[in-house]
Amino acid sequence: MSRFGRVLVLALASCAARGGQQIARAAEPTAPELAVALQRKYDGIKDFSADFTHAYVGGVLRKKITERGRLLVKKPGKMRWDYVEPETKQFVSDGLKMYSYIPQDKQVIVAPVPPDEDAPTPAMFLAGKGNLTRDFTPSLVDAPATAAAGSRALKLIPKARQRDYDWLELVVDPGTLSIRGLLTVDAQGGTSSFSFTNLKENIGLADKEFAFKIPRGVDVVSTSSRH
């Protein structure tokens, strides 16, 4: 092949590569488009189960706490977080009330589930409360280093000021739009992150999975979700 021919082939190959990159970039959804697609996907999920790992880093010494357990969710508003290590804890919502129980404290805290018009807590978003496009301003950010390869991350800033967090971040599988992780940052700079594995969607969870029976001999504290 002549020198001119080799230069032409290289030039065409370079143009093709740049064109392919441009097409790939063009095919990637913007933050609002990803939020719309994720909300549409999530609207079609009636229930799901997953194993979770919860890590919290906060305080002056930036102490890290790692916990593990099992999550069940049934929309609208039902969820059950069963922590199994390093200590047993339960956080249950039956759709009307939320129960927080730490056995060693011998106390159950009961609060009403917030109404749909209130911007939801990160956990209540998983239970179908709130809407990504209505309640948040989205932007694309880099996925955490611990996320599975190829994950995409959507940062969501609540349009209404929240007491418990400043913003949250959803880590999703770009192919299935399944949620792989959830991260929040509070006003004190503490970071709380959840990673989900063994995710199973639309498995037909029964309402009885979300019934909470108050143990005997514990104090019951009722509180309001409004602030």
N, CA and C of each residue as an Amber inpcrd file, in Angstrom:
protein
   681
   0.8590000  -1.1910000   0.0000000   0.0000000   0.0000000   0.0000000
   0.8900000   1.2340000   0.0000000   0.5350000   2.2440000  -0.7850000
   1.3320000   3.4540000  -0.8750000   1.2350000   4.2440000   0.4150000
   2.1680000   5.1910000   0.5680000   2.1590000   6.0330000   1.7710000
   0.8500000   6.8010000   1.8590000   0.3780000   7.2900000   0.7150000
  -0.8840000   8.0260000   0.6880000  -2.0360000   7.1290000   1.1340000
  -1.9870000   5.8600000   0.6820000  -3.0500000   4.9300000   1.0480000
  -3.0640000   4.6630000   2.5350000  -1.8430000   4.4970000   3.1210000
  -1.7820000   4.2500000   4.5660000  -2.3040000   5.4490000   5.3440000
  -1.9500000   6.6410000   4.9260000  -2.4280000   7.8570000   5.6000000
  -3.9390000   7.9540000   5.5090000  -4.4990000   7.6140000   4.3340000
  -5.9470000   7.6800000   4.1420000  -6.6550000   6.6880000   5.0570000
  -6.1170000   5.4520000   5.1450000  -6.7200000   4.4390000   6.0070000
  -6.6990000   4.8990000   7.4690000  -5.5570000   5.4440000   7.9270000
  -5.4500000   5.9180000   9.3010000  -6.4150000   7.0650000   9.5680000
  -6.5470000   7.9590000   8.5890000  -7.4570000   9.0940000   8.7440000
  -8.8970000   8.6210000   8.8500000  -9.2760000   7.6610000   7.9940000
 -10.6380000   7.1440000   8.0350000 -10.9000000   6.4050000   9.3520000
  -9.9000000   5.6510000   9.7970000 -10.0550000   4.9270000  11.0490000
 -10.2230000   5.8900000  12.2170000  -9.4350000   6.9870000  12.1910000
  -9.5340000   7.9830000  13.2420000 -10.8990000   8.6440000  13.2460000
 -11.3990000   8.9780000  12.0470000 -12.7280000   9.5880000  11.9410000
 -13.7970000   8.6330000  12.4440000 -13.6640000   7.3540000  12.0860000
 -14.6450000   6.3640000  12.5190000 -14.6390000   6.2200000  14.0280000
 -13.4240000   6.2250000  14.6270000 -13.3240000   6.0900000  16.0770000
 -13.9590000   7.2900000  16.7700000 -13.6530000   8.5080000  16.2380000
 -14.2480000   9.6970000  16.8430000 -15.7540000   9.6880000  16.6850000
 -16.2160000   9.2390000  15.5130000 -17.6540000   9.1730000  15.2750000
 -18.3260000   8.1940000  16.2120000 -17.6610000   7.0340000  16.4380000
 -18.2160000   6.0440000  17.3430000 -18.3000000   6.5700000  18.7620000
 -17.2560000   7.3240000  19.1840000 -17.2600000   7.8950000  20.5190000
 -18.3680000   8.9210000  20.6650000 -18.5750000   9.7390000  19.6090000
 -19.6230000  10.7360000  19.6550000 -20.9980000  10.0840000  19.7390000
 -21.1810000   8.9780000  18.9690000 -22.4560000   8.2680000  19.0110000
 -22.6880000   7.6770000  20.4010000 -21.6110000   7.0860000  20.9910000
 -21.7330000   6.4950000  22.3150000 -22.1040000   7.5530000  23.3400000
 -21.4190000   8.7620000  23.2260000 -21.7360000   9.8290000  24.1600000
 -23.1580000  10.3140000  23.9690000 -23.5660000  10.3990000  22.6940000
 -24.9100000  10.8770000  22.4130000 -25.9660000   9.9150000  22.9420000
 -25.6040000   8.6200000  22.9830000 -26.5680000   7.6170000  23.4240000
 -26.7290000   7.6190000  24.9380000 -25.7680000   8.1720000  25.6690000
 -25.8610000   8.1950000  27.1180000 -26.8880000   9.2410000  27.5400000
 -27.8140000   8.8610000  28.4100000 -28.8580000   9.8090000  28.8090000
 -28.3020000  10.9240000  29.6890000 -28.9420000  12.0760000  29.6230000
 -28.6190000  13.1760000  30.5140000 -29.1780000  12.8540000  31.9030000
 -28.8240000  13.6830000  32.8720000 -29.3250000  13.4520000  34.2260000
 -30.8560000  13.4790000  34.2910000 -31.5200000  14.4820000  33.6900000
 -32.9970000  14.4600000  33.7150000 -33.5780000  13.2470000  33.0020000
 -32.9510000  12.8410000  31.8840000 -33.4500000  11.6710000  31.1540000
 -33.2830000  10.4010000  31.9890000 -32.1480000  10.2820000  32.6760000
 -31.9220000   9.1080000  33.5190000 -32.9100000   9.0960000  34.6890000
 -33.1900000  10.2790000  35.2420000 -34.1540000  10.3620000  36.3460000
 -35.5420000   9.9330000  35.8850000 -35.9450000  10.3790000  34.6940000
 -37.2530000  10.0010000  34.1530000 -37.3170000   8.4970000  33.9110000
 -36.2470000   7.9380000  33.3060000 -36.2140000   6.5010000  33.0170000
 -36.2210000   5.6890000  34.3080000 -35.4850000   6.1550000  35.3090000
 -35.4260000   5.4390000  36.5830000 -36.7700000   5.4910000  37.2960000
 -37.4360000   6.6440000  37.2570000 -38.7570000   6.7510000  37.8800000
 -39.7580000   5.8410000  37.1750000 -39.6880000   5.8170000  35.8370000
 -40.5880000   4.9510000  35.0620000 -40.3490000   3.4860000  35.4070000
 -39.0710000   3.1130000  35.4980000 -38.7170000   1.7400000  35.8780000
 -39.2330000   1.4240000  37.2770000 -39.0230000   2.3590000  38.2030000
 -39.3970000   2.1090000  39.5850000 -40.9030000   2.0760000  39.7710000
 -41.6280000   2.8190000  38.9390000 -43.0910000   2.7840000  39.0050000
 -43.6350000   1.3910000  38.6910000 -42.8740000   0.6100000  37.9230000
 -43.3090000  -0.7290000  37.5400000 -42.9420000  -1.8150000  38.5400000
 -42.2300000  -1.4370000  39.5970000 -41.8320000  -2.3990000  40.6190000
 -42.8070000  -2.3310000  41.7800000 -43.4590000  -3.4420000  42.0820000
 -44.4270000  -3.4890000  43.1790000 -43.7770000  -3.8640000  44.5040000
 -42.7480000  -4.7050000  44.4450000 -42.0330000  -5.0740000  45.6660000
 -40.6540000  -5.5980000  45.2940000 -39.7790000  -5.6550000  46.2800000
 -38.4580000  -6.2550000  46.0390000 -37.8070000  -6.6300000  47.3650000
 -36.8220000  -7.4960000  47.2670000 -36.0250000  -7.8830000  48.4260000
 -34.5510000  -7.7680000  48.0530000 -33.7100000  -7.5690000  49.0640000
 -32.2720000  -7.4570000  48.8080000 -31.5090000  -7.6330000  50.1100000
 -30.2580000  -8.0790000  49.9960000 -29.3280000  -8.0180000  51.1100000
 -28.6480000  -6.6580000  51.0470000 -28.3550000  -6.0810000  52.2080000
 -27.7200000  -4.7660000  52.1830000 -26.5210000  -4.7060000  53.1230000
 -25.6060000  -3.8170000  52.7570000 -24.4970000  -3.4320000  53.6320000
 -24.6050000  -1.9350000  53.8440000 -24.6340000  -1.5290000  55.0950000
 -24.7890000  -0.1250000  55.4470000 -23.5080000   0.3670000  56.1060000
 -22.9220000   1.4060000  55.5450000 -21.7010000   1.9890000  56.1110000
 -21.9550000   3.4540000  56.4360000 -21.5390000   3.8580000  57.6220000
 -21.6780000   5.2590000  58.0180000 -20.3270000   5.7860000  58.4700000
 -19.9580000   6.9570000  57.9500000 -18.7280000   7.6310000  58.3460000
 -19.1110000   9.0210000  58.8290000 -18.7800000   9.3490000  60.0710000
 -19.1640000  10.6550000  60.5950000 -18.4770000  10.9520000  61.9060000
 -18.8220000  12.1010000  62.4620000 -18.2150000  12.5060000  63.7240000
 -16.8620000  13.1680000  63.5160000 -16.3460000  13.7400000  64.5780000
 -15.0640000  14.4470000  64.5070000 -13.9350000  13.5130000  64.0950000
 -13.9780000  12.2790000  64.5850000 -12.9180000  11.3170000  64.2860000
 -13.1850000  10.5300000  63.0070000 -14.2970000  10.8640000  62.3190000
 -14.6700000  10.1790000  61.0690000 -14.7270000   8.6780000  61.2780000
 -15.3050000   8.2750000  62.3900000 -15.4220000   6.8610000  62.7070000
 -16.3540000   6.1640000  61.7230000 -15.9860000   4.9760000  61.3000000
 -16.7900000   4.2320000  60.3340000 -17.4750000   3.0470000  61.0020000
 -18.7640000   2.9130000  60.7370000 -19.5520000   1.7920000  61.2410000
 -20.1170000   1.0370000  60.0500000 -19.9560000  -0.2760000  60.0300000
 -20.4770000  -1.1000000  58.9370000 -21.4520000  -2.1240000  59.5080000
 -22.6460000  -2.1890000  58.8990000 -23.6980000  -3.0990000  59.3540000
 -24.2620000  -3.8440000  58.1510000 -24.8870000  -4.9880000  58.4070000
 -25.4450000  -5.7970000  57.3240000 -26.8110000  -6.3380000  57.7160000
 -27.6110000  -6.6080000  56.6950000 -28.9270000  -7.1440000  56.9810000
 -29.7170000  -7.4430000  55.7240000 -31.0360000  -7.5100000  55.8970000
 -31.9520000  -7.8980000  54.8300000 -33.0540000  -6.8420000  54.7040000
 -33.3980000  -6.4940000  53.4750000 -34.4020000  -5.4750000  53.2010000
 -35.5610000  -6.0570000  52.4070000 -36.7910000  -5.7360000  52.8430000
 -38.0010000  -6.0640000  52.0970000 -38.7690000  -4.7740000  51.8600000
 -39.2700000  -4.5850000  50.6470000 -40.0370000  -3.3870000  50.3060000
 -41.2810000  -3.7840000  49.5250000 -42.4070000  -3.1860000  49.8860000
 -43.6380000  -3.3520000  49.1240000 -44.3240000  -1.9990000  49.0310000
 -44.5700000  -1.5570000  47.8330000 -45.1940000  -0.2500000  47.6480000
 -46.7130000  -0.3630000  47.7230000 -47.3620000   0.7180000  48.1960000
 -46.7240000   1.9690000  48.6440000 -46.4620000   1.9780000  50.1500000
 -45.2570000   2.3990000  50.5010000 -44.9590000   2.7240000  51.8920000
 -44.5770000   1.6160000  52.8380000 -44.5080000   0.3730000  52.3730000
 -44.1660000  -0.7220000  53.2880000 -42.7020000  -1.1120000  53.1090000
 -41.9980000  -1.2650000  54.2090000 -40.6140000  -1.7280000  54.1370000
 -40.1970000  -2.3250000  55.4660000 -39.1880000  -3.1710000  55.3880000
 -38.6660000  -3.8340000  56.5910000 -37.1490000  -3.9670000  56.4700000
 -36.4340000  -3.3190000  57.3960000 -34.9890000  -3.4260000  57.4640000
 -34.6430000  -4.2840000  58.6820000 -34.1220000  -5.4620000  58.4460000
 -33.6850000  -6.3390000  59.5330000 -32.1550000  -6.3610000  59.5640000
 -31.5790000  -5.6350000  60.5180000 -30.1290000  -5.6430000  60.7020000
 -29.7600000  -6.8970000  61.4920000 -28.7350000  -7.5790000  61.0330000
 -28.3390000  -8.8140000  61.7030000 -26.9390000  -8.7530000  62.3020000
 -26.1080000  -7.8270000  61.8320000 -24.7670000  -7.6810000  62.4100000
 -24.2660000  -6.2550000  62.2140000 -23.4620000  -5.7530000  63.1540000
 -22.9490000  -6.4270000  64.3580000 -23.9740000  -6.5490000  65.4810000
 -25.1170000  -5.8380000  65.3750000 -26.1640000  -6.0010000  66.3770000
 -27.5140000  -6.0780000  65.6830000 -28.4840000  -6.6420000  66.3650000
 -29.8230000  -6.7950000  65.8130000 -30.6190000  -5.4970000  65.9660000
 -31.2300000  -5.0530000  64.8680000 -32.0980000  -3.8690000  64.8810000
 -33.2020000  -4.1020000  63.8650000 -34.3260000  -3.4220000  64.0650000
 -35.4260000  -3.5140000  63.1200000 -36.0300000  -2.1320000  62.8780000
 -36.2670000  -1.8470000  61.6000000 -36.9800000  -0.6410000  61.2050000
 -38.0690000  -1.0900000  60.2390000 -39.3240000  -0.9040000  60.6460000
 -40.4450000  -1.4460000  59.8800000 -41.4690000  -0.3480000  59.6110000
 -41.9800000  -0.3110000  58.3820000 -43.1060000   0.5500000  58.0300000
 -44.2120000  -0.3380000  57.4790000 -45.4090000  -0.2010000  58.0590000
 -46.5440000  -0.9940000  57.5710000 -47.4110000  -0.2130000  56.5850000
 -46.9210000   0.9550000  56.1710000 -47.6600000   1.8060000  55.2510000
 -48.3620000   2.9520000  55.9470000 -48.6160000   2.7960000  57.2470000
 -49.2670000   3.8450000  58.0350000 -48.3490000   4.3710000  59.1400000
 -47.6410000   3.4540000  59.7880000 -46.7340000   3.8290000  60.8610000
 -45.3500000   3.2140000  60.6320000 -44.3490000   3.8870000  61.1780000
 -42.9780000   3.3920000  61.1300000 -42.5230000   3.0440000  62.5510000
 -41.8720000   1.8960000  62.6880000 -41.4040000   1.4110000  63.9780000
 -39.8870000   1.2560000  63.9510000 -39.2350000   1.8200000  64.9570000
 -37.7890000   1.6880000  65.1000000 -37.5090000   0.9420000  66.4010000
 -36.8180000  -0.1970000  66.3130000 -36.6120000  -1.0390000  67.4890000
 -35.1730000  -1.5140000  67.5560000 -34.4980000  -1.1190000  68.6520000
 -33.1560000  -1.6070000  68.9580000 -33.2710000  -2.3740000  70.2710000
 -33.1940000  -3.6970000  70.2290000 -33.4510000  -4.5140000  71.4210000
 -32.6820000  -4.0800000  72.6580000 -31.4230000  -3.7010000  72.5110000
 -30.6410000  -3.3630000  73.7000000 -31.1190000  -2.0830000  74.3720000
 -31.8380000  -1.2340000  73.6240000 -32.3970000  -0.0110000  74.2130000
 -33.7290000  -0.2650000  74.9030000 -34.3530000  -1.4200000  74.6030000
 -35.6600000  -1.7720000  75.1680000 -36.6830000  -0.6560000  74.9200000
 -36.6910000  -0.1790000  73.6830000 -37.5720000   0.9220000  73.3360000
 -38.0000000   0.8130000  71.8820000 -39.2670000   1.1220000  71.6030000
 -39.7890000   1.1830000  70.2440000 -40.2590000   2.6090000  69.9820000
 -39.7600000   3.2100000  68.9190000 -40.1820000   4.5520000  68.5240000
 -41.1800000   4.4120000  67.3790000 -42.3470000   5.0320000  67.5220000
 -43.4070000   4.9270000  66.5290000 -43.6770000   6.3070000  65.9350000
 -43.7090000   6.3700000  64.6000000 -43.9780000   7.6370000  63.9160000
 -44.8700000   7.3720000  62.7230000 -45.7090000   8.3360000  62.3310000
 -46.5390000   8.1500000  61.1410000 -45.7030000   8.2070000  59.8720000
 -46.1120000   7.4610000  58.8650000 -45.4660000   7.5400000  57.5580000
 -45.7660000   8.9190000  56.9730000 -44.7640000   9.6330000  56.4580000
 -45.0220000  10.9770000  55.9290000 -45.9440000  10.9350000  54.7210000
 -46.7790000  11.9640000  54.5450000 -47.6800000  12.0040000  53.3990000
 -46.9150000  12.1450000  52.0950000 -47.5760000  11.7610000  50.9920000
 -46.9120000  11.7610000  49.6960000 -46.4120000  13.1280000  49.2810000
 -47.1000000  14.1920000  49.7240000 -46.6920000  15.5200000  49.2620000
 -45.4180000  16.0090000  49.9280000 -45.0150000  15.3640000  51.0200000
 -43.7610000  15.7290000  51.6650000 -42.6000000  15.0770000  50.9330000
 -41.5170000  15.8300000  50.7430000 -40.3250000  15.2370000  50.1410000
 -39.8640000  14.0920000  51.0300000 -39.6560000  12.9180000  50.4810000
 -39.4170000  11.7420000  51.3170000 -37.9930000  11.6410000  51.8330000
 -37.8410000  10.8790000  52.9100000 -36.5110000  10.4980000  53.3410000
 -35.9610000   9.5210000  52.3030000 -34.6340000   9.3200000  52.2640000
 -34.0830000   8.3690000  51.2860000 -34.7030000   6.9850000  51.3830000
 -34.9220000   6.5010000  52.6100000 -35.4960000   5.1670000  52.7680000
 -36.9180000   5.1110000  52.2340000 -37.6930000   6.1610000  52.4830000
 -39.0770000   6.1500000  52.0280000 -39.1780000   6.2590000  50.5130000
 -38.1560000   6.8220000  49.8590000 -38.1580000   6.8070000  48.3940000
 -38.1620000   5.3700000  47.8930000 -37.3730000   4.5130000  48.5290000
 -37.3360000   3.1110000  48.1280000 -38.7080000   2.4610000  48.2620000
 -39.5010000   2.9650000  49.2090000 -40.8200000   2.3920000  49.4480000
 -41.9000000   3.0380000  48.5770000 -41.4730000   3.8260000  47.5870000
 -42.4310000   4.3760000  46.6340000 -43.0080000   5.7200000  47.0020000
 -42.4520000   6.3760000  48.0260000 -42.9110000   7.6950000  48.4120000
 -42.0680000   8.7490000  47.7160000 -42.7120000   9.6540000  46.9930000
 -41.9760000  10.7030000  46.3090000 -41.7390000  10.3860000  44.8490000
 -41.1620000  11.3550000  44.1400000 -40.9360000  11.2330000  42.7010000
 -39.6240000  11.9190000  42.3540000 -38.7630000  11.2190000  41.6330000
 -37.4340000  11.7520000  41.3380000 -37.4910000  13.0720000  40.5820000
 -38.3570000  13.1490000  39.5740000 -38.3970000  14.3420000  38.7370000
 -39.1630000  15.4860000  39.3930000 -40.0780000  15.1630000  40.2760000
 -40.8710000  16.1980000  40.9390000 -40.1740000  16.7540000  42.1780000
 -39.5180000  15.8730000  42.9410000 -39.0050000  16.2530000  44.2550000
 -37.5260000  16.6010000  44.2850000 -36.7920000  16.2970000  43.2060000
 -35.3410000  16.4760000  43.2200000 -34.8230000  17.1450000  41.9550000
 -33.6580000  17.7750000  42.0890000 -32.9100000  18.2770000  40.9440000
 -31.7470000  17.3180000  40.6970000 -31.7220000  16.6130000  39.5290000
 -30.7180000  15.5760000  39.3140000 -29.4620000  16.0840000  38.5870000
 -28.3540000  15.4040000  38.8370000 -27.1180000  15.6350000  38.0840000
 -26.3190000  14.3350000  38.0770000 -25.5130000  14.1460000  37.0510000
 -24.6840000  12.9480000  36.9420000 -23.3580000  13.1600000  37.6650000
 -22.9280000  12.1580000  38.4290000 -21.6510000  12.2120000  39.1390000
 -20.9400000  10.8760000  38.9490000 -19.6780000  10.8280000  39.3460000
 -18.9260000   9.5760000  39.2530000 -19.4550000   8.5740000  40.2730000
 -19.5640000   7.3310000  39.8540000 -20.0020000   6.2800000  40.7710000
 -18.9180000   6.0290000  41.8150000 -19.2870000   5.6290000  43.0280000
 -18.2900000   5.3360000  44.0610000 -17.3230000   4.2440000  43.6070000
 -16.1170000   4.2950000  44.1410000 -15.1030000   3.3110000  43.7700000
 -15.5250000   1.8920000  44.1340000 -16.3850000   1.7700000  45.1370000
 -16.8240000   0.4490000  45.5860000 -17.9760000  -0.1090000  44.7460000
 -18.5260000   0.7020000  43.8490000 -19.6660000   0.2610000  43.0390000
 -19.2160000  -0.7230000  41.9680000 -20.1440000  -1.5590000  41.5130000
 -19.8380000  -2.5240000  40.4580000 -19.4290000  -1.7970000  39.1860000
 -18.5610000  -2.4260000  38.4100000 -18.0690000  -1.8210000  37.1760000
 -19.2350000  -1.4570000  36.2660000 -19.1390000  -0.2540000  35.6670000
 -20.1670000   0.1850000  34.7440000 -21.3450000   0.8840000  35.3810000
 -21.3700000   0.9800000  36.7160000 -22.4860000   1.6230000  37.4030000
 -22.5450000   3.1080000  37.0620000 -23.7530000   3.6610000  37.0880000
 -23.9450000   5.0990000  36.9210000 -24.5150000   5.6620000  38.2090000
 -24.1670000   6.9080000  38.4900000 -24.6020000   7.5290000  39.7420000
 -25.3450000   8.8260000  39.4420000 -26.4730000   8.9890000  40.1100000
 -27.3270000  10.1620000  39.9290000 -27.4280000  10.8880000  41.2670000
 -26.9220000  12.1070000  41.3160000 -27.0180000  12.9200000  42.5220000
 -28.3530000  13.6550000  42.5070000 -29.0640000  13.6110000  43.6220000
 -30.4000000  14.1870000  43.7130000 -30.4520000  15.1740000  44.8760000
 -30.6550000  16.4510000  44.5470000 -30.7750000  17.4890000  45.5690000
 -32.2530000  17.7760000  45.7770000 -32.7660000  17.6030000  46.9910000
 -34.1980000  17.8220000  47.2290000 -34.5860000  19.2850000  47.0010000
 -35.7110000  19.4920000  46.3540000 -36.1790000  20.8480000  46.0890000
 -36.7010000  21.5150000  47.3570000 -37.1370000  20.7060000  48.3210000
 -37.5530000  21.2170000  49.6290000 -36.4860000  20.8500000  50.6490000
 -36.1360000  21.7740000  51.5110000 -35.0940000  21.5370000  52.5040000
 -35.4620000  20.3550000  53.3980000 -34.4810000  19.4890000  53.6380000
 -34.6970000  18.2980000  54.4560000 -33.9080000  18.3790000  55.7560000
 -34.4850000  17.8480000  56.8220000 -33.8200000  17.8820000  58.1200000
 -32.7180000  16.8400000  58.2140000 -32.9320000  15.6630000  57.6220000
 -32.0390000  14.5290000  57.8450000 -30.9060000  14.3950000  56.8280000
 -31.0110000  15.0730000  55.6990000 -29.9500000  14.9460000  54.6950000
 -29.9590000  16.1510000  53.7650000 -28.7990000  16.4210000  53.1580000
 -28.6660000  17.5300000  52.2080000 -28.9280000  17.0760000  50.7800000
 -28.4620000  15.8950000  50.4600000 -28.6850000  15.3340000  49.1250000
 -28.4910000  13.8340000  49.1940000 -28.9610000  13.1550000  48.1610000
 -28.7540000  11.7100000  48.0950000 -28.2410000  11.3320000  46.7110000
 -27.6720000  10.1670000  46.6400000 -27.0890000   9.6820000  45.3910000
 -27.5500000   8.2440000  45.1620000 -28.0890000   7.9830000  43.9790000
 -28.5030000   6.6410000  43.6080000 -27.4860000   6.0490000  42.6460000
 -27.0480000   4.8450000  42.9090000 -26.1410000   4.1150000  42.0220000
 -26.9680000   3.0400000  41.3330000 -26.9550000   3.0350000  40.0030000
 -27.8300000   2.1300000  39.2690000 -27.0600000   1.3260000  38.2320000
 -27.6260000   0.1890000  37.8820000 -27.1400000  -0.6210000  36.7750000
 -27.6350000   0.0420000  35.4940000 -26.7520000   0.4770000  34.5960000
 -27.1960000   1.2040000  33.4100000 -28.0320000   0.3670000  32.4570000
 -27.8990000  -0.9530000  32.5180000 -28.6550000  -1.8080000  31.6160000
 -30.0640000  -2.0870000  32.1050000 -30.1910000  -2.4180000  33.3950000
 -31.4870000  -2.7860000  33.9510000 -32.1380000  -1.6630000  34.7550000
 -31.3460000  -0.6300000  35.1090000 -31.7820000   0.4750000  35.9650000
 -32.1390000   0.0050000  37.3790000 -31.6880000  -1.1890000  37.7550000
 -31.8630000  -1.6520000  39.1280000 -30.9460000  -0.8420000  40.0470000
 -31.4370000  -0.5530000  41.2580000 -30.6620000   0.2440000  42.1980000
 -29.5960000  -0.6200000  42.8710000 -28.3470000  -0.2190000  42.7120000
 -27.2340000  -0.9400000  43.3250000 -26.7930000  -0.3080000  44.6350000
 -27.0890000   0.9740000  44.8120000 -26.6430000   1.6390000  46.0210000
 -27.3760000   2.9380000  46.2690000 -27.2980000   3.3970000  47.5130000
 -27.9250000   4.6430000  47.9370000 -26.9840000   5.3130000  48.9130000
 -26.6920000   6.5980000  48.6750000 -25.7560000   7.3290000  49.5250000
 -26.3690000   8.6730000  49.8950000 -26.2270000   9.0650000  51.1730000
 -26.7050000  10.3690000  51.6090000 -25.6130000  11.0650000  52.4130000
 -25.6650000  12.3960000  52.4100000 -24.7570000  13.2090000  53.2070000
 -25.5910000  14.1520000  54.0610000 -25.3400000  14.1460000  55.3740000
 -26.1330000  14.9980000  56.2610000 -25.4550000  16.3460000  56.4690000
 -26.1380000  17.2090000  57.2170000 -25.6570000  18.5760000  57.4070000
 -24.3370000  18.6350000  58.1650000 -24.0300000  17.5990000  58.9410000
 -22.7600000  17.5520000  59.6880000 -21.6300000  16.9130000  58.8860000
 -21.9070000  16.5610000  57.6440000 -20.8800000  15.9610000  56.8020000
 -20.7780000  14.4630000  56.9300000 -21.6780000  13.8600000  57.6930000
 -21.6690000  12.4000000  57.8170000 -22.1810000  11.7510000  56.5420000
 -21.5550000  10.6540000  56.1550000 -21.9350000   9.9440000  54.9320000
 -22.5080000   8.5800000  55.2750000 -23.7100000   8.3200000  54.7810000
 -24.3690000   7.0400000  55.0000000 -24.5890000   6.3890000  53.6510000
 -24.0800000   5.1810000  53.4660000 -24.1920000   4.5120000  52.1690000
 -24.7310000   3.0960000  52.3340000 -25.6060000   2.7330000  51.4090000
 -26.1470000   1.3780000  51.3480000 -25.7590000   0.7610000  50.0110000
 -25.3060000  -0.4630000  50.0360000 -25.0930000  -1.2220000  48.8000000
 -26.0000000  -2.4340000  48.8480000 -26.6000000  -2.7630000  47.6910000
 -27.5900000  -3.8310000  47.6250000 -27.1130000  -4.9700000  46.7360000
 -27.3140000  -6.1960000  47.2020000 -26.9880000  -7.3900000  46.4250000
 -28.1710000  -8.3530000  46.5060000 -28.1360000  -9.3600000  45.6440000
 -29.2190000 -10.3630000  45.6050000 -30.5870000  -9.7070000  45.4660000
 -30.6490000  -8.6670000  44.6510000 -31.8940000  -7.9280000  44.4490000
 -32.8790000  -8.7550000  43.6290000 -34.1040000  -8.9000000  44.1510000
 -35.1670000  -9.6270000  43.4550000 -36.4110000  -8.7520000  43.4120000
 -36.9380000  -8.5260000  42.2110000 -38.0510000  -7.6040000  42.0270000
 -39.3550000  -8.3440000  41.7420000 -40.4810000  -7.7550000  42.1870000
 -41.8250000  -8.2720000  41.9350000 -41.9480000  -9.7590000  42.2800000
 -41.6940000 -10.0410000  43.5550000 -41.7130000 -11.4380000  44.0110000
 -42.9960000 -11.7720000  44.7730000 -43.9090000 -10.8110000  44.9080000
 -45.1850000 -11.0850000  45.5530000 -45.1220000 -11.1380000  47.0670000
 -44.4840000 -10.1650000  47.7010000 -44.3850000 -10.1410000  49.1610000
 -45.7590000  -9.9340000  49.7930000 -46.0370000 -10.6560000  50.8760000
 -47.3120000 -10.5470000  51.5880000 -47.2630000  -9.3980000  52.5910000
 -48.4290000  -8.7930000  52.8610000 -48.5070000  -7.6830000  53.8080000
 -48.0280000  -8.0920000  55.2010000 -48.2120000  -9.3670000  55.5510000
 -47.8230000  -9.8080000  56.8980000 -46.3220000  -9.6700000  57.1420000
 -45.5270000  -9.5860000  56.0650000 -44.0860000  -9.4000000  56.2210000
 -43.7630000  -8.0560000  56.8730000 -44.7270000  -7.1290000  56.8210000
 -44.4820000  -5.7740000  57.3040000 -45.2800000  -5.4480000  58.5620000
 -45.8410000  -6.4680000  59.1790000 -46.5450000  -6.2970000  60.4500000
 -45.5190000  -6.3080000  61.5800000 -45.5860000  -5.3110000  62.4430000
 -44.6360000  -5.2330000  63.5600000 -45.3850000  -5.4350000  64.8750000
 -44.9520000  -6.3920000  65.6290000 -45.5410000  -6.6620000  66.9400000
 -44.6090000  -6.1110000  68.0070000 -45.1280000  -5.1860000  68.8050000
 -44.3050000  -4.5530000  69.8290000 -43.9490000  -5.5800000  70.9100000
 -42.6820000  -5.7820000  71.1600000 -42.2610000  -6.7710000  72.1710000
 -42.7440000  -6.3840000  73.5700000 -42.9210000  -7.3640000  74.3920000
 -43.3320000  -7.1230000  75.7740000 -42.1580000  -6.5390000  76.5650000
 -42.5070000  -5.6410000  77.4850000 -41.4930000  -5.1010000  78.3810000
 -40.6660000  -3.9590000  77.8270000 -41.0530000  -3.3680000  76.6730000
 -40.3050000  -2.2560000  76.1070000 -41.1130000  -0.9680000  76.2510000
 -40.4130000   0.1580000  76.2800000 -41.0680000   1.4520000  76.2780000
 -41.4840000   1.8080000  74.8630000 -42.6460000   2.4500000  74.7100000
 -43.1240000   2.8840000  73.4100000 -43.1550000   4.4150000  73.3830000
 -42.4510000   4.9860000  72.4330000 -42.3730000   6.4420000  72.3020000
 -42.9980000   6.8270000  70.9730000 -44.0320000   7.6530000  71.0160000
 -44.6920000   8.1130000  69.7990000 -44.1760000   9.5020000  69.4410000
 -43.9470000   9.7150000  68.1610000 -43.4310000  10.9960000  67.7060000
 -44.1120000  11.3710000  66.4100000 -43.8820000  12.5890000  65.9460000
 -44.4730000  13.0770000  64.7050000 -43.4110000  13.1250000  63.6420000
 -43.7870000  12.8240000  62.3700000 -42.8320000  12.8730000  61.2570000
 -42.6680000  14.2740000  60.7210000 -43.5670000  15.1990000  61.0920000
 -43.4890000  16.5550000  60.5450000 -42.4670000  17.3720000  61.3210000
 -41.8640000  18.3320000  60.6000000 -40.8470000  19.1660000  61.2300000
 -40.8980000  20.5460000  60.6430000
